[in-house]
Amino acid sequence: VNFDFKETVFSVYPNPVVDVINFSQAVNSVEIFNLQGVKMFQQKATVTTVKIPSEINTGVYIVKAMLLDGSSVTKRIMFNK
């Protein structure tokens, strides 16, 4: 069994998201993909929060965050606009 400790200590909240995603620690970049794998949003900046653009509609998305140590974490989130 392969267990990634980062997945358990890194969190994205709230879920469902209304207009802002918060991260439990700073990230270097954030990408948001729809379930078909299409990139809907990208931000390259060291942040702990991201404002969701109005183009992203209600639904389930995948958030990929690049952590400061160079590793990445993906989380499934629900947008509820």
TAMOTA-V807898 format. One record per helix or strand of 3 or more residues. SS is the DSSP state (H for helix, E for strand). FROM is the first residue (numbers start at 1). LEN is the number of residues. If there is no record, write none. Layout:
{{SS & FROM & LEN} {SS & FROM & LEN}}
//
This chain:
{{H & 5 & 5} {E & 20 & 15} {E & 39 & 13} {E & 59 & 9} {E & 72 & 8}}
//
